[in-house]
Amino acid sequence: MHNDNASHEDSSDTPAHSDSPAPGNASTHVDVAAPSLAPPAPPFAALSQKPSSTASTLFSKSSGLLPVLGKDIETRADSATPPIAHTRKRPRSVLLLAAVAAVLLIALAIILPIIFTVLKKKSSDGVPAAASSSPTPSSVDSGPPPAGGSTSEKSIYGGDGSTVTMEDGNTFVYKNKFGGYWASDPKNPFNNDARPNSWTPPLNATWTWGKDRVFGVNLGGLFVLEPFISPALFQRYPGSADEWSLSTLMAADTANGGLDQIEEHYKTFITEKDIADIAGAGLNWIRLPIPYWCVDKFPGEPYLARTSWKYILRLLGWARKYGLRVKLDLHTIPGSQNTYNHSGKQGQVNFLHGAMGVANAQRALYYIRVITEFISQPEYVDLVPIFGLMNEAMLSVIGRDQITSFYLEAHTMIRNITGTGAGKGPYISMHDSFGGIASWAGFLEGSDRIILDTHPYFAFDGSSTVEPIDSGTAPETAGGVWPRRACDRWAASINTSRADFGVTIAGEFSNGFNDCGLFLRNTESTGVTYPDCATWQDASTWSDGTKAGMKKFALASMDALQDWFFWTWKIGDSLTNKRVESPLWSYELGLRSGFMPTDPREAGGTCEALGISGPKFDGTFKPWQTGGAGAGTIAAASTAANPWPPTAISGVAGGGGGALLPTYTPTGTVVTLPPLPPPTASGATATGGNGWFNTQDTAGAPTPIAGCTYPNAWDAVDIAPPARCT
C-alpha cells in the first residue's frame, strides 16, 4: 500500500494479508456461507425523446430469428413446412398442389440459406452461446441469448413472462416490458450476459459515460440501518437512534435473538424479486450502501461485524443475474464523517477532525483498500464499475484541504492496486461534501476516472416547503411549483459540472419536497420543517392530483439530474401502524400506488417543456476523465499542495497538525474478503477469484501501537492529544 504517512513504521517485515486478521491479536476471520446465487435521451435542454410504443422488441413474437421466451423458458421449435397430405382430389387439384409444392421447395431453397446466414451473423455479432462460460462483449443492439437447457448443464435465460425459481424454491413471474432478460449460468456464476432493458448495454458490453444514462435506485437501509427506512427494528428498542445504539440494546436482548435480528434483516428486507422488479421498472443501476464493519471492526464497537458480507455477495449475484450495474458505496467511516445516524453513530465528526482524526482516516483508507482489492477482480470489475469511497463527509467541519488530501491519498492507493486507465478497477466516486458541485470544478485534473456525486434534496436545504403539490391531474400543470423548481435548481448546475469537473451524478434524490416522514426529521435538517405531516405519512389518503403532482415532480427531477439514483427502493412498514410512513422516499411504493413513473424515459424533455433553458452538455468528456489519454497524470503541484496526512486538523485542543496526532501502525493482519465458493455444476471452470486482486499489495493493516494510549475514537473532539507514541 502506498502511504506517505511519516508516522508509519517500516512495513517490510509486516505479515502478508490473510483470512484472519485483527487490531492487535484478535481473530477477524470473515466467515461466509455459500449464498445462492431505447436509446437514452439527449442532454438537458435538448431532451425530447419519449418512450416509443415499439421500444420493447427483443422478445417480439413477430421475429422468427430469435426464440420467444415464454413462462417455461422453452426454445421455440423452428417451424417446418407441413407435409403434403394424401387426399382424394381430381387430377386438376393434384397438379395444382404439385405446382404449389414445387414453388415452396424453390422458396425454401432460397430462404433457408439466408436465414442460417443471418443467424450465424447474429451469433458472431455478440449473442452469447447458451452455455458459454466466458462470454464475449455483446453488441448493445443485439437481442437476447437463446434459451438454455437444464440448470445443471446450460445457462438459463428469461425475458418478460418467464418463471424464476428462487433459492428457497418459491417462484415468481419476471415482468419486464422493456426487452430486458436475466441470465443464470450454473457453470459460471460470473456470467455477464444479462441486460435490464433494450437501451442499456448488457454487463459484458462497454458502458459509455455521456451516452448511456444512469436510471438508478438505492438500496438504503439494507446493510446500513436507518430508523426511517427500517422503523420496526428501532421501534422495538426505545432510545435507539442509530446503528450503534440499536446494536447495543439488541445485544443485551438475548431473549429475542440479540444481534441475530440484524442478520435476519439482511436475509429478508430485500429479496431477489425486488432486484427483478428494479430491472422491470426500467432501471439499470443499483447504489448499494455498505458499512465498514462488513470487513472488520475495532474492539468496543458494538456492530454486527463480518456478517453482512455474504449477503452483499448474494445481492451482487442477483444484480448480475438481472443485468444491473452496482455503485458500491462505503456509507460509514470510523469516528463518523458527518454526525448523521447513517454514518454508524450520530453526534460528532471524528474523521480528520479531533484528536483521533488521522487515526480514523487510516482505518478508512484500509477498509477502502480491502474492498478495492475485491471488486477489482475480473469477476466483479464489470458488475461494480463505481466505488463510492465515503458518503456525505461534512466539509464545513473537516475542511476542504483535509478532504482533498484524503481523496488524493485514496486515489493514489487505489490506482497503485488497479493500475491506470479504462477497465482497470472501478471509477472512484466522491461526494461533494455539501460544498456545492461548482466548488469542485477542476478538482485533481489528470486523475484517473473520478466521479462527483451530489445529493440534491429540498427536504434538508432550508427552503420553504409549504407550496401545494396538488394542482390537478392535467400533465401540463400537475405538481404546482415543484417540477419547475427542480429543473431550475439542478439542471444547469449538473450540466456545468459535467463540463468543468467531469462525470457528475446524483447519487441520491427523492420525492421529499418536505421533511415529513417517521424518524426523518433531524436526520439532516437545517431547521425548516413542514407544519403538519399527517397527510404525507400515509399515501393511501393522497388524492389523484397529489399523485399526479408527485409523479411530475419525480420526472422533472430525473430530467434535471440526468444520471441519478433515487433514495430509496423500499421503506419498511412501521411497527405501530403497519404501513409505510415515509412514502415520499419509496420508489417501490410509488410504483404500486401510481406516483412514480413506470418508465423513467418519460422524464425526457420535462424541463424543456416547462420552459427551462440553460447550458447544454454535448456528452463528451475529456479523455483522462474516462480513463483515456492523460489519466493518472495529476500535476506535481497538486500533490505537493495536499500532503498526507494534512498539515492541520481542526477540533484539537491547542491546535495541532496531522503529524502530531495519534496514529496506528501498519503491522496488523489484513482481512481478505472471501469470494463465492466455486460452482459445483458438471464442467464448471469458474473460480471466483481469491478476494485479493493485486498480489504485490502486501502492507499490513492499521493496528494500535503496543503500549500507546489512545483517546476514544468516537469522542475525541476538542481534547488535547496524548503525547505522541511511536
Order of alpha helices (4+ residues) and beta strands (2+ residues): alpha-beta-beta-beta-beta-beta-alpha-alpha-alpha-alpha-beta-alpha-beta-alpha-beta-alpha-alpha-beta-beta-alpha-beta-alpha-beta-alpha-alpha-alpha-beta-beta
